Amino acid sequence: MQEFRNPSLFLKTQLIRQRRTFEIQMLAKRFTYPSPGFSHYWNYGAGNKMLKKINHVSGKEEIEKFAELLYEYDITGDNVIQELYIKTGYHKANELIDTALEKGIDSVNDAPVCLKQLFKEVDKVPEWLDMDLLNSGSQFCRRVGVFGLIVLRNYCLMGGYESSAINKPLIYTEALKKGAAKRMAETIEFWVNVTGDGAMKPHAIGFNSAVKVRLMHAFARATIMKVPTWDNEVWGVPINQCDMIATNLGFSIIFTEGLRRLGFRPTEREVKGVLHLWKYIGYLLGIPSDQLPDTEEHAIQLIYKWTMFQSPADEDTKALALALKNEPLLASYPKYKWQKKALIKLHLGYNYYFLDNRACQTMGLPKTSFRYLPYLAKCMNAGAEYFNKPRRPFYNSAVKLGRMSQEKIKTAFLSGHASALAQYKH
């Protein structure tokens, strides 16, 4: 671990910390309104149907105000990196974090102030938290089974790559060098952890995973800020609150919408439950809870604001999309090459189904005849939905079987990419 090598960059970081004391006079240069790519999604793609659910569509002035969050970030997490990780070393700091998560902050002898502040925040149960509603959301995530992971990979993750700006922290943390396998494995493991039964209770597996990801983000931010070519005036602060909100919405409202397009019919409570689950996860990740939605309408308004100022795809977009497309070739599972090639075509089919021709071709994704398979999946799921409503006898079985399939994929994925994970542990 090293201190910031460039004093001017370190000073810039400190000035950004004081952002709340003065008014931002200019937008980040990444601000592109209306977004060349995402405008098509809202005007002609799947987003057009989503817009019909809201009463107010934000204009440029509101979107500019929202974009000011590009200069907001998790100060508490950053303090832990500066005062604990950099001063004591990565492994020693992780040991203290693990102890605090397993036994409580009081069990950490001479815990630094920054660590006490972090756990003061995450251990405080917010007044708005409704565990029954959260559980309804996590049950929905489990009952959709393998299709939940298909939507995450081929709609939420691949779709996000179309924004060249949100991709930049991945480039600066050498995501291409580490490979798509590592990111996919970590994403699947995190998602399965936080959506488990009782996983979000204080210091349960999902709760602990969220806190660790929060610190991983802060560590990545500190790493990026040491790179002289990173420019806050262009991209905003690395892993800022604006992009964090968008990522959170990808796991909630975009995830839910993707499953609807595959024939699932979540109840109103299930939709609110998914939003509530990710509001709490976002809270643990350091996102101010008043910035996260409670209703589907608010969620659509927020994701609309974010997408409508995104700069178009660039060469980094294409490189990340290609890496994700070819990810199955790098895994030891499935075993045979023909199976891996078939899996690539299957994922491409879902990419085209969710993202349409324009977006996929912009990202350099080839066409495939497998693009018609999602229609079959939609029909199959629509039929099964009749039996899988809450309070019907098959519901609990659907939740149990869905989670079993997700756990199997998680295990296969982690074992299939064990070498990549071992090579880049953090």
N, C-alpha and C positions, 0 to 999 in steps of 0.2 A: 504494500500500500504506500502511496506517495501523496504528498500535499500537491495542491495545484501548482504546476510548473510555471504557468503564465500569470503573473500578478494582476495584469489588467483584466484577464478573464475572471479571475477570482473576485476582483473588485466589481466587475459587472454583475456577477452572481449576487453579491451583497446588495447592490443597488436595486436589483429586481426584488429582493426580499422586502424592500421598503416601498414596493409598488402601491400599497394601499394608502400611503400618505400623500400621494399626488395623482392627478388625473393623467391618464395616458393620452398623449397628443397625436399619436399616429397608430395606424393599424399595422400588424405584421405584413410584410410584403407578400407573404403567401396568400393573403386574402384575395380571392378571385370571385367576384360576383357579377352575374350569376355563374355558378360553376358549369363549365362546358360539358362535363361528363354527367354529373348528377342531375342537371336540369332535365335531361332526357328521361331519367328514371322517374321523376315526379310528373312530367308532362305526358309521357307516353308509355312508361313501364309500369311495374307493379306499384310504384309509389302513388300513381294517380288514384288508385282505389283507396289507398290509405288516407289521402288528403280529403276524401269525401267524409271521413269520420270526424273532422275537426271543423270548428266554427270560425277559426281565425288563422289565416296564413300570414306569417311574418314578412314584412317588407325589409328593404335594405337597412334602414335605420336600426331596427330591432336586431337584425343579424350582426350588424357592426358592434352593437352593444354586447352581444353574446360573445363575439370574437375577442373581446378584451380579456376573456378568461385564458387566452393563449399565454398571458403573462402571469397567471396565477399557478401555484403549485403547492405541494405538500411540504410546508416548512418543518413540521414536526419530524417527518421522516428524514429530511435532509440534515437536521440537527443530529440525529442518531448516527448518520454516516460520518459527519464531520467530527463529532465529539467522541464517538465510540469506535466505529470501524477503522477510521484512518489513524486514530491514536493507539489502539490496542491490536489492530490486525484483524483480518477477515475471520479467521477460524476462532480466535478467542471471543470476538464479538458474537459470532453465531452460537457459541456455547452459552453465553449469557442470555441470549434471546431464547434459546431452547429451554433453559432452566426457568425463565420467567413464564414461558408459555405452558410448561408442564406443571410447575409448582406454584406459580404466582410471583409477582414482582417482589413481594416481601422476602422471598427465599433467596434473592440475589444480594449477596453481601456487598455493601458499599456501592449500590447501583448508582450510576451517574444520573444527574438531573434529567438529561435528555431521554434516558430510558424510562425513568419514572413518569415523565410527561407523556410519552407514547402510551404506556399502559394505563395511565390515568384516563386517556382518551378512549382507548379501545375497550377497557373494562367497564366504562360507564354505559349502562344500558339506556339507549335513548327512549324518551317517553312515548314516541310514536311507534315503537316496535310492537308488532302483533305477531307473536310466534305461531298462532293458529293460522293466520293468513299466510305467513311465510311458509309454513308446512304445506299449505295447499299448492303453493307455487313449486316447491321442490318435488312434491308428488307428481305434478304434471311433467316436470323435467324428467322424472324417472319413468313414467308410464309410456312416454313416446319411444323409449328404447333406442335402438340403433339409429333411428331417423333423427333423433336429437343431435347426435354426433355428425351425421351427414349434413344437417343444416349448419351447424357450427363451422364445419370445414369449408363447405362449398358455397355458402351464402354469406355468412358473417365474416369469416376470415378472408376468403378470396375477394369478396366484394369490397372490403376495406382497403385492399391493395390498390384500388383504382385511384385513391387519393394519394398523390405523390408526397404530400406534406406529412401526413401521419406516419408514413413509412420511414422518414428520415432517421429517427432514433434507431430503427432496426439496422439501417445501413451503418450508422456510426458505431453501433455495438457489434459490428461484424456478424450480423445474422446470416448473411450469405455464406460466410466462411464456416460458421458453425452448422449451417444447413437447416432446411425446413423441418427435418426430422426432430431436431431438438425442440423447436418451438411447438410443433404439433404435439409431441409427447408431453411437454410441460403444460400445454393448454388443456389437453384431455385429462391429465391427472388432476389439475386444479379444478376443472369443471365437475368431474366425478366426485372429488372431495367435498366441494361446497354444496352439492345438490343431494347429498346422502341424508338418510333419516336421522334427524337430530344433529346433523353435522355443524349447524351454526349456533349451537349452544356455546356459552362461554368456554373457551379453551378446548373445544372439540376439534375434530380434524379439519373441518371446513373453516372454522374461526381461525385456527392457527395458520392454515394455508393462506388466508387472506392477509394476515399480518406479515407473513414472510414475503408475499408478493409485493406488499407495500414497500418493504425495505429493499427488495430487489429493484423496484422502480427508482427509488431514491439513489441507490448505488449506481444504477445505469445513468441517471441524470448527472451525478457527480463525475462519472467517467467521461460522458459526452462533453461536459463543460470544460474539460481539460484539453479538448481538441481545438486547435486554433481556428480551424475552418468552420466550426459551428457558429452561426450568426443568429442571435436572438431576434434581431430586427427583421430577419427574413422568415424564420420558422416559429418564433415564439420560444418560450422556455422548453427544453426537452421534457417530454412526458408531462405536459401541462394539464391543468384541470379541464380545459375545453376538450382536448383529445381523450382524456380519461372518461369524461361524461359520454362521449361518442362510443367509446369502447364498451362502456357499461350498457348503453342502449343496444349495442350489437348483441349482447348476451341476453337482453330482455325483450324489447319490442321487435327487433328484427328477427330474433330467434323465434318468437311466437308467430310472427307473420309468415316466416318460412314454413313452419309446421302447418299452418292453415293452408298454405298452397300445396301441401302434400296430403291434404284430406283430413287432417285433425281438426276437431271442433272444440277448442277449450271453452269452458264455461267462463262467465264474467269473473267469478271468484278466482278461477285458475289464472286468468290473465292478470288480475290485480295481485295475485299471490306471487307470480313470477316477477312483476315489477317491485313488489315489496322485498322479496328475497334479494334482488340485486341492488335495491336501495340500501339494505343493511350491509351487503358485501361492499358496496361503494363507500359507505360510511367507514368501514374498517380499513379500506384502502386509502383513506384520507381525503375523499371527496366530500365537500360540505353537503349535508343531507338536504338543505333547502334548494340545492341545484339539481336534485334528482326527482323524477316524477312519481306521483302516486296513481295517476290515471293513464289510460291508454291515449287519450286525447293529448295530454301534456307531453307524453313520451314522443308522439308523432311530431308535435310542434318542435321539440328539442332536436330531434334527429334531422328534421327539415332545416332548421337554422344552421346546424353544423355542415350538412352536406352542401348547402347552397353557396358556401364560400370556399369550397375546396378547389385547389389548383388541379389541372388535368394530369393524367397519367404521364409518366416519363420513363426513361430507361431503367431506373431503379424499380419502378412498378413492374415492368416486364420481367426483370431478373428475379424478383421475389415471386411473381406468379409462376414463372417457369420452374423455380425451385420447388414450390409447393406442388405443382403438377407432377414433377418427377420424383417426389418423395417416396412413393412405394418401391421404386427401384433400389433404394438404399437400405431397405429393411430386410431382415432375414425371414420375415413372415409377411406375406405368404411365401412358400418355399420355392416355387417354380417361376421361371421368368414369364411364361405365358400368363400365369395368374396375376403377376404384378402388372403386366401390360393391360390385362382386362380390367384390373382395378383402376388404373389410370383413366381408361376410357369411361368407366362407370362414374368416376368423379367428374370428368369433363362433361358428361351428360347432365349431371346436376348443376354444374357451373352454368351451362347454357340455359337450362330450365329456369334457374333463379335470376341470372344476371342479364340475359338476353344477348343477341348476336353482337350488338354494338360494343357493349362493355367487354365481352370476352375477346373479341377481335382486337380491341384497343390494347388489351393486356397480352396479346400474342398467343392466345389459347386456340389450338386447332379444333376444328369441328369433328364430331363423332356421331355415328349412327346410334350410339347409346343414349342420345339425348331424349329418346322417346320412352325410356324406362321409367322416369319419374311419373309419367302419366299413369302407368300401371300401378305404381306404388300409391299414387293418390287415390285411385279407385279402391284398392285393397284397404287402405287406412280408413277411408270414408265409410266402408261397410263395417269395419270393426268398431268404429266410434259409437255406433248405436248401442253396443253392449258395455262400453267403457266409461259411462258417465258416473260421477260420484253418487254414492248410495245405491248403486246397482251391484249385484253380487260379483260381477266380473272385474270390477274396478280395482280392488286390492290385488287381484291376481295379475292384472295388467301392469300395475306398479311394480310388483315383485319380479315378474318376468322381464319387464323392461330394464330394471336395474341389473339383473343378471347378465343380460346381453351387453350392457354398457361396461360392466366390470370385466367381462371376457375380452372385450375390445381393448380396454385399458391395459390389461395384463399382456395381451398379445402385442400391443403397440410398444409398451415399455420394454418388453423382452426383445422385440424385433429391432429396436433402435438402441439397445443397451450400449453398443460401442460408441455411438455418437454422444450419448448422455455421459458416459464415463470420460470421454475426451474433453468435454466442456462442462465441468461440474457447476460453474457459475459464470 
